[in-house]
């Protein structure tokens, strides 16, 4: 069995959920090959998985991490973006032909799906954002509405050009990416909600007390886990703000901060009650034993916190419509509080920390966690791949 993975390389989330799938298949003596770009490359190199580098694609970002829609529209612009897509398709055709896989698995990338379709190879798409929504700014409102209708028609058709579209999310009312799943009825027969893809499930780890002892965390203080992922330029500004705020936090809290740089060493820097890691390889141990998570509002972060029953304080990337929608959904479920990046300060953060550690929030999370853990997205996607190859 030969499986070709082609995850989006922007940030770590897409590659991060394909890696455990690949490892499960490797246990079955399969051969795997990855194709990705940007931050995804360093993550795969860290995991020592075989890969080919694809032509990079992305969007423009301001110094504060805000998605710059205007500059993205100008640079690369429609012409160069189209050229890059064609370049990616050509590169994928060459890599797929050389590897000769039984199935192509794309995570949020269109070019591998189109390449596999041209080569008549079975394909699976993993996706949590069916429709790309343009930020609603007054001066771009007409353009945004027009772009939304075009992308829903064209990109929606491309997403469903595979044999199966798997969404690693939960049925209502717990769907995190509900705001980005405007799926027309004609496509829904190819779509399946499978639940979060977890590399490590909470029941497979020791209990919180054992983990605190192992990780040398205090027993009596609430532990705040600050987990920052995403593109380097998007998170750099937030890292600077949070570092300054948390270094001044009361010593009533123990704080562990992960900056999310895969190729960095895992030796921490310690400042009183704050420990800062450039990279934490055993992040799920910290996720299970912590009392609260602070981070962006990426889909992976939110679904993992749901599975581990952890309350969240979210600082979505400004202008990032998917993150803003995810954060609102978590807030509506009563499991998270949102702080806009421009309003983030010590007083507001501390107030929200105290609120999210209340017993009523913990009770709500336990109720949701019981429902969430009924799903095993990792097992489902592995079984889907194996079944497709056998068929």
Residue pairs with C-beta under 8 A, 6 or more apart in sequence:
1 25
1 28
1 29
1 30
1 31
1 102
1 386
1 389
2 30
2 31
2 32
2 33
2 99
2 100
2 101
2 102
3 22
3 25
3 30
3 31
3 32
3 33
3 101
3 102
3 103
3 104
3 105
3 385
3 389
4 32
4 33
4 35
4 95
4 96
4 99
4 101
4 103
4 104
4 105
4 112
4 116
5 18
5 21
5 22
5 32
5 33
5 34
5 35
5 105
5 107
6 34
6 35
6 36
6 54
6 92
6 104
6 105
6 106
6 107
6 109
6 111
6 112
7 14
7 15
7 17
7 18
7 34
7 36
7 40
7 106
7 107
7 108
7 109
7 126
8 14
8 15
8 36
8 40
8 107
8 108
8 109
9 15
9 36
9 37
9 38
9 39
9 40
9 41
9 54
9 56
10 38
10 39
10 40
10 58
10 231
11 39
11 229
11 230
11 231
11 234
11 298
12 39
12 40
12 43
12 229
12 230
12 260
12 262
13 229
13 230
13 298
13 299
13 300
13 301
14 40
14 107
14 108
14 126
15 34
15 36
15 39
15 40
15 43
15 44
15 107
16 43
16 199
16 229
16 300
17 107
17 126
17 168
17 197
17 199
17 300
18 34
18 105
18 107
18 126
19 43
19 44
19 47
19 49
19 199
20 197
20 198
20 199
20 378
21 105
21 197
21 378
21 381
21 382
21 385
22 32
22 34
22 49
24 378
24 382
25 32
25 382
25 385
25 386
26 32
28 386
32 49
32 50
33 50
33 51
33 52
33 95
33 99
33 101
34 40
34 44
34 49
34 50
34 51
34 52
35 51
35 52
35 53
35 54
35 91
35 92
35 95
35 112
36 44
36 51
36 53
36 54
37 53
37 54
37 55
37 56
37 57
38 56
38 58
38 231
39 231
39 232
39 262
41 51
41 53
42 261
42 262
42 263
43 262
44 51
45 51
45 262
45 263
46 262
46 263
46 279
52 91
52 95
54 88
54 91
54 92
54 95
54 111
55 84
55 87
55 88
55 91
57 81
57 84
57 85
57 88
58 231
59 67
59 68
59 72
60 67
60 68
60 71
60 72
60 75
61 67
61 68
61 231
61 233
61 234
62 68
63 237
64 237
64 318
64 341
65 233
65 234
65 235
65 236
65 237
65 238
65 317
65 318
65 341
66 317
66 318
66 319
67 135
67 234
67 317
67 318
67 319
67 320
68 319
69 134
69 135
69 137
69 140
69 319
70 140
76 84
85 110
85 111
88 109
88 111
89 111
89 114
89 115
89 118
91 111
92 111
92 112
92 114
92 115
92 116
93 115
93 118
93 119
96 104
96 112
96 115
96 116
96 119
96 121
97 119
101 121
102 121
102 122
102 388
102 389
103 121
103 122
103 123
103 124
103 385
103 388
103 389
104 112
104 113
104 115
104 116
104 121
104 122
104 123
104 124
105 123
105 124
105 125
105 126
105 385
106 112
106 113
106 116
106 123
106 124
106 125
106 126
106 162
107 125
107 126
107 127
108 126
108 127
108 128
108 129
110 155
110 158
110 159
112 123
113 123
113 125
113 158
113 159
113 161
113 162
114 158
114 161
116 122
116 123
116 162
117 123
117 161
117 162
122 163
122 388
122 389
123 161
123 162
123 163
124 162
124 163
124 164
124 165
124 166
124 381
124 384
124 385
124 388
125 159
125 160
125 162
125 164
125 165
125 166
126 166
126 167
126 168
126 197
126 381
127 159
127 165
127 166
127 167
128 167
128 168
128 169
128 176
128 177
128 180
128 299
129 177
129 180
129 299
129 322
130 156
130 159
130 167
130 180
130 181
130 182
130 183
131 148
131 151
131 152
131 155
131 156
131 180
131 181
131 182
132 151
132 155
132 321
133 144
133 148
133 179
133 180
133 321
133 322
133 325
134 140
134 143
134 144
134 147
134 148
134 321
135 144
135 319
135 321
136 144
137 144
152 182
152 184
156 183
156 184
156 187
157 187
159 165
159 187
160 187
160 190
160 191
162 190
163 190
163 388
164 190
164 192
164 384
164 388
165 187
165 190
165 191
165 192
166 192
166 194
166 377
166 380
166 381
166 384
167 177
167 181
167 191
167 192
167 193
167 194
168 194
168 195
168 196
168 197
168 299
168 303
168 377
168 381
169 175
169 176
169 177
169 181
169 193
169 195
169 196
169 299
169 303
170 176
170 193
170 195
170 196
170 303
170 306
170 371
170 372
170 375
171 193
172 178
173 333
174 306
174 333
174 368
174 371
174 372
175 181
175 193
175 329
176 299
176 302
176 303
176 306
176 326
176 329
176 330
177 299
177 322
177 325
177 326
177 329
178 325
178 329
179 322
179 325
179 326
179 328
179 329
180 321
180 322
180 325
183 191
194 375
194 377
194 380
194 381
194 384
195 372
195 374
195 375
195 376
195 377
195 380
196 300
196 303
196 304
196 306
196 307
196 372
196 375
196 377
197 377
197 378
197 381
198 304
198 307
198 376
198 377
198 378
199 284
199 378
200 284
201 307
201 373
201 376
202 284
202 288
202 307
202 308
202 309
202 373
203 373
205 211
205 284
205 285
205 288
206 214
208 288
208 289
209 219
211 217
211 285
211 288
211 289
212 218
212 219
212 223
212 289
214 285
215 285
215 286
215 289
217 223
217 254
217 256
217 289
218 254
221 252
221 253
221 254
221 273
222 252
222 253
222 254
222 291
222 292
222 357
223 253
223 254
223 255
223 256
223 286
223 289
223 290
223 291
223 292
224 246
224 253
224 254
224 255
224 256
224 290
224 291
224 292
224 293
224 294
224 353
225 256
225 258
225 286
225 287
225 290
225 292
225 293
225 294
225 310
226 242
226 246
226 255
226 256
226 257
226 258
226 293
226 294
226 295
227 258
227 260
227 283
227 286
227 287
227 293
227 294
227 295
227 301
228 235
228 238
228 239
228 242
228 257
228 258
228 259
228 260
228 295
228 296
229 235
229 260
229 295
229 296
229 298
229 300
229 301
230 260
230 296
230 298
230 317
232 261
234 296
234 317
234 320
235 259
235 260
235 296
237 341
238 296
238 315
238 341
238 344
239 259
241 341
241 344
242 257
242 294
242 344
243 257
243 276
245 344
245 345
245 346
245 349
246 255
246 257
246 274
247 271
247 272
247 274
248 346
249 255
249 273
249 274
249 346
249 350
250 350
251 272
251 273
253 273
253 353
254 273
255 273
255 274
255 275
256 275
256 277
256 280
256 286
256 290
257 274
257 275
257 276
257 277
258 277
258 278
258 279
258 280
258 283
258 286
259 276
259 277
259 278
259 279
260 279
261 278
261 279
262 279
263 279
264 278
264 279
265 278
265 279
266 277
266 278
266 279
266 280
266 281
267 277
268 275
268 276
268 277
269 275
269 276
270 276
280 286
284 304
284 308
287 293
287 304
287 305
287 308
287 310
288 308
290 310
291 310
291 311
291 357
292 310
292 311
292 312
292 313
292 353
292 356
292 357
293 301
293 305
293 310
293 311
293 312
293 313
294 312
294 313
294 314
294 315
294 349
295 301
295 312
295 314
295 315
296 314
296 315
296 316
296 317
296 323
297 314
297 315
297 316
297 317
297 320
297 323
297 324
297 326
297 327
297 330
297 338
298 323
298 326
299 322
299 326
301 312
302 312
302 314
302 326
302 330
302 336
305 311
305 312
305 335
305 336
306 335
306 368
306 369
306 372
307 369
307 372
307 373
308 369
309 362
309 365
309 366
309 368
309 369
310 365
311 335
311 336
311 356
311 357
311 361
311 362
311 365
312 330
312 335
312 336
312 337
312 356
313 336
313 337
313 338
313 339
313 349
313 352
313 353
313 356
314 323
314 326
314 327
314 330
314 331
314 336
314 337
314 338
314 339
315 338
315 339
315 340
315 341
315 344
316 323
316 324
316 326
316 327
316 338
316 340
316 341
317 323
317 341
318 340
318 341
318 342
327 336
327 338
328 338
330 336
331 337
331 338
333 364
333 368
334 361
334 364
335 361
335 364
335 365
335 368
336 356
337 352
337 355
337 356
339 348
339 349
339 352
355 361
